[in-house]
């Protein structure tokens, strides 16, 4: 699960050009943020985002979804996309408050990330096969 998380986070950061630490944490330990899937942590003095934490339970759910683990998917009722959560938090590096500008930045990052995804496999070989006579 951790290896998958590290690989995903590295991929996303490389595509979007960020180097802020993104780590797994138990959000039950952050009072008032227990329900948050992701948290952007800002430096109290500069206001700069210094780290992003992703809730460990959500990472486990995302891992199950990514690996199509049907046994676990059965109880994953609601799934917020892992990439959306990461992009939402990264958008806080530019816009601290939620709102129109933050939403636009989240959408822009997501679009950039998804357009950089590996191209789908080429069309079926049957199309190129020589028909039998
Ligand atoms: Zn937020």
Backbone and ligand atoms as CSV (ligand in chain L), in Angstrom:
chain,resi,resn,atom,element,x,y,z
A,1,UNK,N,N,0.843,-1.205,0.000
A,1,UNK,CA,C,0.000,0.000,0.000
A,1,UNK,C,C,0.881,1.259,0.000
A,2,UNK,N,N,1.911,1.251,0.862
A,2,UNK,CA,C,2.815,2.410,0.916
A,2,UNK,C,C,3.631,2.573,-0.364
A,3,UNK,N,N,4.057,1.458,-0.922
A,3,UNK,CA,C,4.850,1.521,-2.155
A,3,UNK,C,C,3.999,2.106,-3.279
A,4,UNK,N,N,2.742,1.667,-3.332
A,4,UNK,CA,C,1.827,2.191,-4.351
A,4,UNK,C,C,1.633,3.693,-4.154
A,5,UNK,N,N,1.424,4.105,-2.891
A,5,UNK,CA,C,1.216,5.517,-2.564
A,5,UNK,C,C,2.434,6.351,-2.983
A,6,UNK,N,N,3.626,5.888,-2.611
A,6,UNK,CA,C,4.854,6.616,-2.947
A,6,UNK,C,C,5.000,6.762,-4.461
A,7,UNK,N,N,4.699,5.683,-5.183
A,7,UNK,CA,C,4.834,5.710,-6.645
A,7,UNK,C,C,3.830,6.688,-7.263
A,8,UNK,N,N,2.591,6.652,-6.773
A,8,UNK,CA,C,1.553,7.546,-7.296
A,8,UNK,C,C,1.887,9.006,-7.022
A,9,UNK,N,N,2.305,9.268,-5.788
A,9,UNK,CA,C,2.630,10.636,-5.393
A,9,UNK,C,C,3.834,11.159,-6.207
A,10,UNK,N,N,4.834,10.308,-6.415
A,10,UNK,CA,C,6.006,10.719,-7.207
A,10,UNK,C,C,5.598,11.043,-8.633
A,11,UNK,N,N,4.741,10.195,-9.189
A,11,UNK,CA,C,4.275,10.400,-10.562
A,11,UNK,C,C,3.529,11.729,-10.667
A,12,UNK,N,N,2.603,11.972,-9.748
A,12,UNK,CA,C,1.791,13.187,-9.775
A,12,UNK,C,C,2.668,14.426,-9.588
A,13,UNK,N,N,3.596,14.364,-8.643
A,13,UNK,CA,C,4.463,15.524,-8.390
A,13,UNK,C,C,5.367,15.818,-9.583
A,14,UNK,N,N,5.846,14.752,-10.246
A,14,UNK,CA,C,6.721,14.936,-11.406
A,14,UNK,C,C,5.952,15.599,-12.546
A,15,UNK,N,N,4.739,15.134,-12.802
A,15,UNK,CA,C,3.946,15.692,-13.903
A,15,UNK,C,C,3.587,17.139,-13.626
A,16,UNK,N,N,3.195,17.431,-12.388
A,16,UNK,CA,C,2.713,18.778,-12.057
A,16,UNK,C,C,3.824,19.719,-11.591
A,17,UNK,N,N,5.019,19.179,-11.382
A,17,UNK,CA,C,6.138,20.030,-11.000
A,17,UNK,C,C,6.093,20.559,-9.578
A,18,UNK,N,N,5.690,19.719,-8.634
A,18,UNK,CA,C,5.681,20.116,-7.222
A,18,UNK,C,C,6.710,19.291,-6.460
A,19,UNK,N,N,7.262,19.875,-5.389
A,19,UNK,CA,C,8.145,19.063,-4.563
A,19,UNK,C,C,7.775,19.113,-3.078
A,20,UNK,N,N,6.558,19.552,-2.791
A,20,UNK,CA,C,6.096,19.592,-1.400
A,20,UNK,C,C,5.934,18.148,-0.894
A,21,UNK,N,N,6.324,17.880,0.372
A,21,UNK,CA,C,6.149,16.518,0.888
A,21,UNK,C,C,4.665,16.134,0.968
A,22,UNK,N,N,4.333,14.943,0.489
A,22,UNK,CA,C,2.962,14.420,0.592
A,22,UNK,C,C,3.076,13.081,1.310
A,23,UNK,N,N,2.518,13.029,2.504
A,23,UNK,CA,C,2.704,11.838,3.332
A,23,UNK,C,C,1.378,11.287,3.866
A,24,UNK,N,N,1.414,10.052,4.298
A,24,UNK,CA,C,0.236,9.394,4.866
A,24,UNK,C,C,0.147,9.753,6.352
A,25,UNK,N,N,-1.065,10.041,6.826
A,25,UNK,CA,C,-1.242,10.334,8.255
A,25,UNK,C,C,-2.618,9.858,8.702
A,26,UNK,N,N,-2.743,9.654,10.003
A,26,UNK,CA,C,-4.035,9.299,10.581
A,26,UNK,C,C,-4.726,10.609,10.958
A,27,UNK,N,N,-5.734,10.984,10.178
A,27,UNK,CA,C,-6.368,12.283,10.408
A,27,UNK,C,C,-7.227,12.330,11.669
A,28,UNK,N,N,-7.415,11.200,12.321
A,28,UNK,CA,C,-8.100,11.226,13.620
A,28,UNK,C,C,-7.267,12.020,14.627
A,29,UNK,N,N,-5.975,12.144,14.319
A,29,UNK,CA,C,-5.092,12.861,15.245
A,29,UNK,C,C,-5.149,14.376,15.067
A,30,UNK,N,N,-5.841,14.847,14.028
A,30,UNK,CA,C,-5.950,16.284,13.803
A,30,UNK,C,C,-7.354,16.719,14.166
A,31,UNK,N,N,-7.507,17.220,15.376
A,31,UNK,CA,C,-8.827,17.593,15.870
A,31,UNK,C,C,-9.492,18.625,14.961
A,32,UNK,N,N,-10.733,18.329,14.611
A,32,UNK,CA,C,-11.469,19.230,13.734
A,32,UNK,C,C,-11.300,18.876,12.268
A,33,UNK,N,N,-10.362,17.966,11.984
A,33,UNK,CA,C,-10.101,17.570,10.587
A,33,UNK,C,C,-10.209,16.063,10.408
A,34,UNK,N,N,-10.901,15.395,11.345
A,34,UNK,CA,C,-10.987,13.933,11.312
A,34,UNK,C,C,-11.572,13.414,10.001
A,35,UNK,N,N,-12.482,14.182,9.403
A,35,UNK,CA,C,-13.157,13.745,8.177
A,35,UNK,C,C,-12.392,14.115,6.907
A,36,UNK,N,N,-11.329,14.896,7.042
A,36,UNK,CA,C,-10.601,15.363,5.853
A,36,UNK,C,C,-9.841,14.228,5.184
A,37,UNK,N,N,-9.943,14.143,3.864
A,37,UNK,CA,C,-9.193,13.133,3.118
A,37,UNK,C,C,-7.756,13.608,2.934
A,38,UNK,N,N,-7.618,14.919,2.754
A,38,UNK,CA,C,-6.297,15.513,2.614
A,38,UNK,C,C,-6.238,16.783,3.438
A,39,UNK,N,N,-5.058,17.116,3.951
A,39,UNK,CA,C,-4.888,18.367,4.698
A,39,UNK,C,C,-3.607,19.040,4.197
A,40,UNK,N,N,-3.722,20.341,3.882
A,40,UNK,CA,C,-2.541,21.125,3.534
A,40,UNK,C,C,-2.097,21.824,4.814
A,41,UNK,N,N,-0.860,21.603,5.211
A,41,UNK,CA,C,-0.340,22.173,6.459
A,41,UNK,C,C,0.523,23.379,6.134
A,42,UNK,N,N,0.133,24.529,6.690
A,42,UNK,CA,C,0.863,25.764,6.402
A,42,UNK,C,C,1.765,26.158,7.567
A,43,UNK,N,N,2.866,26.803,7.230
A,43,UNK,CA,C,3.762,27.361,8.236
A,43,UNK,C,C,3.026,28.514,8.915
A,44,UNK,N,N,3.014,28.526,10.242
A,44,UNK,CA,C,2.240,29.543,10.966
A,44,UNK,C,C,2.710,30.958,10.675
A,45,UNK,N,N,3.976,31.120,10.425
A,45,UNK,CA,C,4.498,32.472,10.201
A,45,UNK,C,C,4.396,32.925,8.756
A,46,UNK,N,N,4.818,32.068,7.836
A,46,UNK,CA,C,4.836,32.488,6.428
A,46,UNK,C,C,3.530,32.200,5.702
A,47,UNK,N,N,2.738,31.261,6.222
A,47,UNK,CA,C,1.489,30.904,5.557
A,47,UNK,C,C,1.724,29.957,4.390
A,48,UNK,N,N,2.979,29.617,4.171
A,48,UNK,CA,C,3.343,28.742,3.049
A,48,UNK,C,C,2.999,27.287,3.383
A,49,UNK,N,N,2.456,26.567,2.388
A,49,UNK,CA,C,2.136,25.156,2.605
A,49,UNK,C,C,3.449,24.376,2.648
A,50,UNK,N,N,3.689,23.696,3.762
A,50,UNK,CA,C,4.974,22.994,3.931
A,50,UNK,C,C,4.835,21.477,3.801
A,51,UNK,N,N,3.616,20.974,3.928
A,51,UNK,CA,C,3.398,19.531,3.777
A,51,UNK,C,C,1.928,19.264,3.530
A,52,UNK,N,N,1.675,18.127,2.896
A,52,UNK,CA,C,0.300,17.684,2.666
A,52,UNK,C,C,0.193,16.288,3.259
A,53,UNK,N,N,-0.864,16.061,4.039
A,53,UNK,CA,C,-1.078,14.703,4.540
A,53,UNK,C,C,-2.346,14.159,3.901
A,54,UNK,N,N,-2.317,12.860,3.619
A,54,UNK,CA,C,-3.469,12.153,3.059
A,54,UNK,C,C,-3.850,11.099,4.095
A,55,UNK,N,N,-5.129,11.056,4.426
A,55,UNK,CA,C,-5.591,10.140,5.469
A,55,UNK,C,C,-5.317,8.683,5.105
A,56,UNK,N,N,-4.774,7.947,6.058
A,56,UNK,CA,C,-4.357,6.566,5.760
A,56,UNK,C,C,-5.518,5.646,5.361
A,57,UNK,N,N,-6.681,5.866,5.954
A,57,UNK,CA,C,-7.842,5.049,5.591
A,57,UNK,C,C,-8.222,5.307,4.131
A,58,UNK,N,N,-8.171,6.580,3.728
A,58,UNK,CA,C,-8.477,6.935,2.340
A,58,UNK,C,C,-7.433,6.339,1.389
A,59,UNK,N,N,-6.175,6.316,1.807
A,59,UNK,CA,C,-5.126,5.726,0.967
A,59,UNK,C,C,-5.408,4.237,0.770
A,60,UNK,N,N,-5.845,3.582,1.837
A,60,UNK,CA,C,-6.175,2.158,1.722
A,60,UNK,C,C,-7.341,1.939,0.765
A,61,UNK,N,N,-8.332,2.802,0.847
A,61,UNK,CA,C,-9.480,2.701,-0.065
A,61,UNK,C,C,-9.023,2.913,-1.511
A,62,UNK,N,N,-8.187,3.937,-1.706
A,62,UNK,CA,C,-7.691,4.254,-3.053
A,62,UNK,C,C,-6.879,3.099,-3.611
A,63,UNK,N,N,-6.079,2.494,-2.743
A,63,UNK,CA,C,-5.258,1.348,-3.134
A,63,UNK,C,C,-6.165,0.207,-3.597
A,64,UNK,N,N,-7.243,-0.028,-2.861
A,64,UNK,CA,C,-8.191,-1.094,-3.207
A,64,UNK,C,C,-8.852,-0.806,-4.550
A,65,UNK,N,N,-9.228,0.450,-4.760
A,65,UNK,CA,C,-9.863,0.830,-6.022
A,65,UNK,C,C,-8.873,0.671,-7.173
A,66,UNK,N,N,-7.647,1.133,-6.959
A,66,UNK,CA,C,-6.629,1.059,-8.006
A,66,UNK,C,C,-6.315,-0.385,-8.380
A,67,UNK,N,N,-6.448,-1.279,-7.430
A,67,UNK,CA,C,-6.127,-2.681,-7.696
A,67,UNK,C,C,-7.377,-3.529,-7.896
A,68,UNK,N,N,-8.506,-2.853,-8.023
A,68,UNK,CA,C,-9.786,-3.535,-8.282
A,68,UNK,C,C,-9.997,-4.723,-7.345
A,69,UNK,N,N,-9.729,-4.460,-6.081
A,69,UNK,CA,C,-9.905,-5.478,-5.053
A,69,UNK,C,C,-11.396,-5.545,-4.716
A,70,UNK,N,N,-12.081,-6.501,-5.325
A,70,UNK,CA,C,-13.542,-6.544,-5.191
A,70,UNK,C,C,-14.009,-6.838,-3.779
A,71,UNK,N,N,-13.206,-7.596,-3.073
A,71,UNK,CA,C,-13.577,-7.904,-1.688
A,71,UNK,C,C,-13.665,-6.612,-0.872
A,72,UNK,N,N,-12.704,-5.715,-1.125
A,72,UNK,CA,C,-12.712,-4.453,-0.395
A,72,UNK,C,C,-13.656,-3.446,-1.029
A,73,UNK,N,N,-13.766,-3.484,-2.361
A,73,UNK,CA,C,-14.634,-2.517,-3.045
A,73,UNK,C,C,-16.079,-2.643,-2.576
A,74,UNK,N,N,-16.448,-3.842,-2.153
A,74,UNK,CA,C,-17.812,-4.082,-1.704
A,74,UNK,C,C,-18.223,-3.104,-0.608
A,75,UNK,N,N,-17.274,-2.723,0.230
A,75,UNK,CA,C,-17.656,-1.797,1.300
A,75,UNK,C,C,-17.182,-0.356,1.068
A,76,UNK,N,N,-16.538,-0.115,-0.046
A,76,UNK,CA,C,-16.176,1.267,-0.365
A,76,UNK,C,C,-17.401,1.886,-1.032
A,77,UNK,N,N,-18.225,2.509,-0.219
A,77,UNK,CA,C,-19.482,3.053,-0.725
A,77,UNK,C,C,-19.237,4.313,-1.535
A,78,UNK,N,N,-18.491,5.202,-0.953
A,78,UNK,CA,C,-18.221,6.467,-1.618
A,78,UNK,C,C,-16.739,6.540,-1.914
A,79,UNK,N,N,-16.401,6.853,-3.118
A,79,UNK,CA,C,-14.979,6.981,-3.414
A,79,UNK,C,C,-14.676,8.325,-4.049
A,80,UNK,N,N,-13.872,9.105,-3.335
A,80,UNK,CA,C,-13.388,10.353,-3.901
A,80,UNK,C,C,-12.079,10.019,-4.574
A,81,UNK,N,N,-11.968,10.422,-5.821
A,81,UNK,CA,C,-10.787,10.090,-6.604
A,81,UNK,C,C,-9.494,10.569,-5.945
A,82,UNK,N,N,-8.529,9.658,-5.862
A,82,UNK,CA,C,-7.237,9.929,-5.236
A,82,UNK,C,C,-6.544,11.133,-5.884
A,83,UNK,N,N,-6.555,11.178,-7.223
A,83,UNK,CA,C,-5.907,12.289,-7.930
A,83,UNK,C,C,-6.603,13.613,-7.627
A,84,UNK,N,N,-7.919,13.582,-7.490
A,84,UNK,CA,C,-8.657,14.817,-7.187
A,84,UNK,C,C,-8.281,15.362,-5.821
A,85,UNK,N,N,-8.139,14.447,-4.865
A,85,UNK,CA,C,-7.784,14.875,-3.506
A,85,UNK,C,C,-6.385,15.497,-3.499
A,86,UNK,N,N,-5.439,14.859,-4.185
A,86,UNK,CA,C,-4.073,15.391,-4.243
A,86,UNK,C,C,-4.079,16.768,-4.935
A,87,UNK,N,N,-4.791,16.883,-6.054
A,87,UNK,CA,C,-4.834,18.156,-6.785
A,87,UNK,C,C,-5.514,19.240,-5.951
A,88,UNK,N,N,-6.552,18.868,-5.208
A,88,UNK,CA,C,-7.236,19.822,-4.329
A,88,UNK,C,C,-6.236,20.397,-3.321
A,89,UNK,N,N,-5.431,19.505,-2.724
A,89,UNK,CA,C,-4.468,19.969,-1.717
A,89,UNK,C,C,-3.345,20.782,-2.354
A,90,UNK,N,N,-2.870,20.351,-3.525
A,90,UNK,CA,C,-1.801,21.103,-4.202
A,90,UNK,C,C,-2.281,22.492,-4.602
A,91,UNK,N,N,-3.568,22.609,-4.921
A,91,UNK,CA,C,-4.125,23.916,-5.292
A,91,UNK,C,C,-4.064,24.894,-4.110
A,92,UNK,N,N,-3.994,24.352,-2.893
A,92,UNK,CA,C,-3.872,25.215,-1.712
A,92,UNK,C,C,-2.507,25.897,-1.632
A,93,UNK,N,N,-1.530,25.415,-2.397
A,93,UNK,CA,C,-0.232,26.098,-2.406
A,93,UNK,C,C,-0.382,27.470,-3.056
A,94,UNK,N,N,-1.386,27.584,-3.929
A,94,UNK,CA,C,-1.607,28.841,-4.633
A,94,UNK,C,C,-2.757,29.633,-4.010
A,95,UNK,N,N,-3.814,28.946,-3.677
A,95,UNK,CA,C,-4.987,29.599,-3.082
A,95,UNK,C,C,-5.339,28.907,-1.769
A,96,UNK,N,N,-5.134,29.589,-0.681
A,96,UNK,CA,C,-5.360,28.977,0.618
A,96,UNK,C,C,-6.843,28.724,0.875
A,97,UNK,N,N,-7.678,29.667,0.507
A,97,UNK,CA,C,-9.097,29.522,0.810
A,97,UNK,C,C,-9.854,28.802,-0.300
A,98,UNK,N,N,-10.892,28.071,0.118
A,98,UNK,CA,C,-11.744,27.417,-0.859
A,98,UNK,C,C,-12.567,28.470,-1.578
A,99,UNK,N,N,-12.933,28.186,-2.810
A,99,UNK,CA,C,-13.724,29.144,-3.568
A,99,UNK,C,C,-13.432,28.980,-5.033
A,100,UNK,N,N,-13.909,29.927,-5.799
A,100,UNK,CA,C,-13.807,29.845,-7.249
A,100,UNK,C,C,-12.366,29.650,-7.741
A,101,UNK,N,N,-11.440,30.467,-7.210
A,101,UNK,CA,C,-10.059,30.397,-7.705
A,101,UNK,C,C,-9.396,29.094,-7.319
A,102,UNK,N,N,-9.702,28.641,-6.123
A,102,UNK,CA,C,-9.146,27.352,-5.692
A,102,UNK,C,C,-9.719,26.218,-6.551
A,103,UNK,N,N,-11.022,26.278,-6.826
A,103,UNK,CA,C,-11.663,25.248,-7.671
A,103,UNK,C,C,-11.051,25.221,-9.066
A,104,UNK,N,N,-10.812,26.407,-9.608
A,104,UNK,CA,C,-10.233,26.483,-10.958
A,104,UNK,C,C,-8.828,25.901,-10.987
A,105,UNK,N,N,-8.064,26.188,-9.954
A,105,UNK,CA,C,-6.690,25.673,-9.887
A,105,UNK,C,C,-6.708,24.148,-9.743
A,106,UNK,N,N,-7.628,23.636,-8.945
A,106,UNK,CA,C,-7.756,22.184,-8.782
A,106,UNK,C,C,-8.078,21.551,-10.139
A,107,UNK,N,N,-9.041,22.134,-10.852
A,107,UNK,CA,C,-9.450,21.613,-12.166
A,107,UNK,C,C,-8.296,21.672,-13.159
A,108,UNK,N,N,-7.513,22.769,-13.108
A,108,UNK,CA,C,-6.384,22.929,-14.032
A,108,UNK,C,C,-5.323,21.848,-13.780
A,109,UNK,N,N,-5.008,21.603,-12.517
A,109,UNK,CA,C,-4.008,20.591,-12.172
A,109,UNK,C,C,-4.479,19.193,-12.582
A,110,UNK,N,N,-5.760,18.938,-12.328
A,110,UNK,CA,C,-6.329,17.626,-12.659
A,110,UNK,C,C,-6.289,17.378,-14.162
A,111,UNK,N,N,-6.620,18.410,-14.906
A,111,UNK,CA,C,-6.622,18.333,-16.370
A,111,UNK,C,C,-5.205,18.041,-16.881
A,112,UNK,N,N,-4.240,18.759,-16.315
A,112,UNK,CA,C,-2.841,18.588,-16.716
A,112,UNK,C,C,-2.374,17.170,-16.389
A,113,UNK,N,N,-2.738,16.701,-15.210
A,113,UNK,CA,C,-2.357,15.363,-14.778
A,113,UNK,C,C,-2.953,14.291,-15.676
A,114,UNK,N,N,-4.241,14.435,-15.954
A,114,UNK,CA,C,-4.927,13.406,-16.750
A,114,UNK,C,C,-4.508,13.426,-18.208
A,115,UNK,N,N,-4.148,14.601,-18.711
A,115,UNK,CA,C,-3.736,14.650,-20.115
A,115,UNK,C,C,-2.330,14.078,-20.266
A,116,UNK,N,N,-1.603,13.941,-19.146
A,116,UNK,CA,C,-0.250,13.378,-19.198
A,116,UNK,C,C,-0.267,11.878,-18.960
A,117,UNK,N,N,-1.448,11.328,-18.686
A,117,UNK,CA,C,-1.545,9.891,-18.396
A,117,UNK,C,C,-1.115,9.093,-19.619
A,118,UNK,N,N,-0.599,7.894,-19.401
A,118,UNK,CA,C,-0.166,7.070,-20.535
A,118,UNK,C,C,-1.298,6.841,-21.522
A,119,UNK,N,N,-0.972,6.878,-22.791
A,119,UNK,CA,C,-1.997,6.692,-23.825
A,119,UNK,C,C,-2.571,5.291,-23.737
A,120,UNK,N,N,-3.847,5.140,-24.055
A,120,UNK,CA,C,-4.450,3.805,-24.014
A,120,UNK,C,C,-3.816,2.885,-25.053
A,121,UNK,N,N,-3.932,1.605,-24.818
A,121,UNK,CA,C,-3.348,0.610,-25.734
A,121,UNK,C,C,-3.928,0.767,-27.130
A,122,UNK,N,N,-3.107,0.500,-28.171
A,122,UNK,CA,C,-3.605,0.648,-29.539
A,122,UNK,C,C,-4.791,-0.279,-29.817
A,123,UNK,N,N,-5.535,0.063,-30.824
A,123,UNK,CA,C,-6.740,-0.705,-31.171
A,123,UNK,C,C,-6.422,-2.180,-31.398
A,124,UNK,N,N,-7.434,-2.952,-31.238
A,124,UNK,CA,C,-7.316,-4.416,-31.339
A,124,UNK,C,C,-6.591,-4.861,-32.604
A,125,UNK,N,N,-5.800,-5.896,-32.467
A,125,UNK,CA,C,-5.015,-6.408,-33.597
A,125,UNK,C,C,-5.890,-6.966,-34.703
A,126,UNK,N,N,-7.096,-7.342,-34.330
A,126,UNK,CA,C,-7.992,-7.944,-35.327
A,126,UNK,C,C,-8.237,-7.007,-36.509
A,127,UNK,N,N,-8.220,-5.701,-36.209
A,127,UNK,CA,C,-8.477,-4.719,-37.248
A,127,UNK,C,C,-7.428,-4.805,-38.364
A,128,UNK,N,N,-6.174,-5.093,-37.913
A,128,UNK,CA,C,-5.076,-5.123,-38.891
A,128,UNK,C,C,-4.890,-6.502,-39.514
A,129,UNK,N,N,-5.555,-7.483,-38.947
A,129,UNK,CA,C,-5.358,-8.850,-39.445
A,129,UNK,C,C,-5.867,-8.984,-40.880
A,130,UNK,N,N,-5.130,-9.768,-41.663
A,130,UNK,CA,C,-5.545,-10.002,-43.044
A,130,UNK,C,C,-6.727,-10.966,-43.039
A,131,UNK,N,N,-7.828,-10.563,-43.680
A,131,UNK,CA,C,-9.008,-11.433,-43.644
A,131,UNK,C,C,-8.750,-12.742,-44.375
A,132,UNK,N,N,-9.271,-13.813,-43.847
A,132,UNK,CA,C,-9.119,-15.130,-44.507
A,132,UNK,C,C,-10.158,-15.241,-45.624
A,133,UNK,N,N,-9.708,-15.810,-46.672
A,133,UNK,CA,C,-10.629,-15.955,-47.816
A,133,UNK,C,C,-11.121,-17.384,-47.909
L,1,ZN,ZN,ZN,-9.160,22.219,0.932
